[in-house]
Amino acid sequence: MARATADIVVLGLGAMGAASLRALTLRGARPLGIDQFAPPHDFGSSHGETRITRCATGESEALAPFALRSQAIWREIEAETGARLFVDCGCLLISRPNDVGERHGRSAFLERTVAAARRYDIAHELLDADEIARRHPQFRPRDDEQGYFEPGAGYVRPEAAIAAQLDLARAGGATLRLGARVEALRIPRGAGPVEIVTGEGVIEAGRVVVSAGAWAAGLLGPRLAALLRPTRQVLHWFPVLAQREAWAGGPTYIWMHGTGPTDFFYGFPGLDGEAKCASETYEGCERPDSFDRVVAPEESRAMAARHLEGRLAGIGSRAARAKTCLYTQTPDSQFVIDAHPDCDRVLIVSPCSGHGFKHSAAIGEAAAGRVLDGASRLDLTPFALGRFAA
């Protein structure tokens, strides 16, 4: 079998991998990036035309510095490339106060979001139901619901962001090997290179960033695989039939209702006559190479009946189209960004439990710092594997 060597290899070139590859080249490294597909693509977790970005994060206050830094990085990339990546149309969170439902492993999501905004001095407004409806007639909140509005939030174009970062990485000296499936990752317990086994041969790497998303579980060994559960998610695009101006000029939004962990949905402005909406599921465990990518019409009808009816005005109940994607969940719905327990030259940066894209640019920068300096300017300790020791 043919053998090659590389100093730094990034495995998986979705949101985290593309950002890591670019950040490494900015530091003068010449990494090798490997992906089994040709990113940007729609086989994993980093697609769907739009992804919400917001800086006050109810999932964890520790994430806010990453979202803030990511927005700054996207603006830097836009200035350098001319691409339009980040649209700051604002984000509206609607919820009852003191919501007891757990979202991403945390309850009181609205209150936690407000606390993060105040801690990091993030501009925001608190709105009652009447004010929400006055500003945004496409939304029909209940009288006992409240809103948190973050004007500097909005959405990122994921495919464009990945493509721009990969182009910059190439220009900065990175080598990309696309269409190369990694069959195994041989991680030494002591000295010696990390071996990356592909269909074309073995690459002996000095340092490896594993950003393989749903495929990471198959590469990192059974102990870590037990912590990583890929789940099937569905994105729906519904036609805008009325309130067209409100939909076109509206914010992204997240709407909490009910007390269960999946009693919420999120969505985007009406772009090109369609409004994208989605919810989340935490059930099952999918094989990334063989899960069902076909969305049945009943799934979109169920989405509309459970979440949208009575809350959104002006959109049809039959989806114009739908797509699947994969979230890789951890037991506490937070990230894993840490060295492999058997080898500190293998850095894991990709299981992000469905809320990673808004932080990805800064995570790539942090990964580059960890690989090249042994440390990151942003605090990575909340995402360490040690929290699962019990």
C-alpha positions, 0 to 999 in steps of 0.5 A, a space after each residue: 500500500 502506498 505511503 505518504 506523509 503530512 505535517 497537519 491533516 484536517 479530516 472532513 471539510 464541512 463547517 469546522 474543517 473548512 474553517 480550521 484549514 483556512 485558519 491554519 494557513 493564515 498562521 503559515 501552516 500548509 495543511 492537507 484537507 481530506 473529504 470523501 465528497 466535494 464540499 460544499 455538499 448536502 450529505 452531512 451537516 453543513 448545508 441548507 442554504 441558510 443557518 441562523 447566527 446569534 450571539 446571545 446563546 441560551 445553550 451556554 454562555 460559554 458559546 457567546 465569544 465564539 459566535 461574536 468572533 465568527 461574525 467578525 471573521 465572516 465579515 473579514 472573509 466577505 471583505 477579502 473575497 466579495 462573497 456575501 456570507 452573513 445577512 444581519 436581518 436580526 433574530 427573534 426568540 419567542 417563548 413563554 417566560 420561565 419556560 421549563 422545557 429543556 432545549 439543548 439540555 437547558 431549561 429557561 432558554 429565554 432567560 438564559 439568552 437574556 443573561 448571555 446578552 447582558 453579560 457580553 453587552 450584546 444589543 437586544 430588545 425585549 418585546 411583548 406579544 403585541 409588539 411582536 405582532 405589530 412589527 412582524 405580522 407574519 407571527 401570531 404569538 399568544 398573549 402570554 408569550 414574550 420576545 427577545 430580539 437581537 438586531 445584530 443576528 441573522 443568518 449565514 449562507 453555509 455553502 458559500 461560507 464553506 466554499 470561500 474558506 476552502 478557496 482561501 485555504 487553497 490560496 494560502 497553501 493548503 492541499 485538498 484531497 477530495 473524493 478520498 474516503 478515510 477507512 480508518 484512523 490509527 491513533 498511536 498511544 505513544 510516539 509515532 505518526 497518526 496513520 490515516 488509511 484511505 483507499 489510495 494508501 496510508 498517510 502518516 500525519 504528525 497532527 490531525 484535526 478530526 472534523 468529520 461530523 457524523 462520520 467521526 464516531 467511526 474514526 475515533 474508537 468505541 469509547 468516543 463513539 459511545 458519546 456521539 449519536 448522529 440523528 436525522 433532521 429535516 428542513 422544510 421550505 413552505 411557499 409564501 402566499 401572503 404577508 410577502 413584504 413582512 416575510 421578505 423583510 423579516 428576521 430569523 426566529 426561534 419559537 419555543 412552545 410546550 414543555 418537551 425538548 422538541 417543542 420548538 421550531 425555527 425559521 428564516 425570512 421568506 427568500 425567493 417566495 419560500 420560507 424555510 422552517 425546521 424543528 429538531 429530533 433527538 431520537 434514534 441513531 443513524 448511520 451516515 452512509 445509509 440513513 433515509 434521505 427521502 422526506 415523505 410528504 407526511 413529514 412536512 404536513 406533520 411539521 406544519 400541523 405541530 408547529 406552524 399552524 396558528 403561529 405563522 401567517 401567510 405560508 402554505 401548509 404543503 411544503 414546496 421542498 424538503 431536505 435532510 441533514 445530520 446532527 451529531 448529538 453528545 449526551 449534554 447537547 454541547 460540543 466536543 473540542 479536545 484532544 483524543 485521550 490516547 494521543 494529544 496530536 489528534 484534535 476533535 472539533 466536530 460533534 456540535 449537537 446541531 448548533 455549531 455552524 454559528 460558531 464554526 469560524 471561531 472554532 476553526 481559529 481556536 483549533 489552529 491555535 490549539 494545533 500550532 501553539 497548544 492553546 486557544 485565545 478563546 476558552 475551550 475547557 467547557 467542551 473538554 471530554 473530561 466532563 463525561 468521565 463519570 
